[in-house]
Amino acid sequence: MIIRYNIYRSTAPHVQCTAKNKIASVDGSVTSYTDSDAKPGIRYYYVATAVAANNKESDHPSNEASEEIK
């Protein structure tokens, strides 16, 4: 059972799932995330990992998504 998702962000492709890149942990029932700290004119790259009830984080992140606020 998934209890939460960890969200990671970088300004370069191929986001690494490190403490430095972790921007949020959200409840496992959440189906979307809004990055309220994103700045206009910067392309951000995101991945998410699932965390199980035993607090084990998935070994493989989600597919990478990217977005730039105009």
C-alpha positions in Angstrom: 0.0 0.0 0.0 1.3 3.4 -0.9 1.1 5.9 1.9 2.8 8.9 0.2 4.7 10.1 -2.8 8.0 12.0 -2.7 8.4 14.7 -5.4 11.8 15.7 -6.8 12.7 18.6 -9.0 15.7 19.8 -10.9 16.5 22.4 -13.5 18.3 19.8 -15.6 17.0 16.6 -17.2 17.4 13.2 -15.5 16.4 14.3 -12.0 18.3 12.5 -9.2 16.2 11.4 -6.2 18.4 13.0 -3.5 17.5 15.0 -0.4 18.8 18.2 -2.3 16.2 17.7 -5.0 13.2 16.6 -2.9 10.6 19.4 -2.8 7.6 17.6 -1.2 6.1 14.6 0.3 2.3 14.3 -0.4 -0.4 11.9 0.8 -0.7 8.7 -1.2 -4.3 9.7 -2.2 -3.1 12.8 -4.0 -3.3 12.5 -7.8 -1.7 15.9 -8.8 0.9 18.3 -7.4 1.4 22.1 -8.0 4.9 23.5 -7.5 4.1 26.9 -6.0 7.8 27.8 -5.8 8.5 27.5 -9.5 9.8 30.7 -11.1 8.8 32.1 -14.5 11.3 31.5 -17.3 12.9 28.4 -15.8 12.3 24.9 -17.1 11.9 22.4 -14.3 12.0 18.6 -14.4 10.1 16.4 -12.0 9.9 12.8 -10.9 8.0 11.1 -8.1 8.6 8.0 -6.1 6.1 5.9 -4.1 6.6 5.2 -0.4 5.0 2.1 1.1 3.6 1.6 4.5 6.9 0.1 5.7 8.5 3.5 4.7 10.4 1.9 1.8 10.7 4.2 -1.2 10.4 2.8 -4.6 13.7 2.0 -6.4 12.6 3.5 -9.6 11.0 7.0 -10.0 8.1 7.9 -12.3 8.7 9.0 -15.8 10.1 12.5 -15.9 7.9 15.5 -16.6 9.0 19.0 -17.4 7.3 22.4 -17.4 8.2 26.1 -17.8 6.1 28.9 -16.6 5.9 31.7 -19.2 
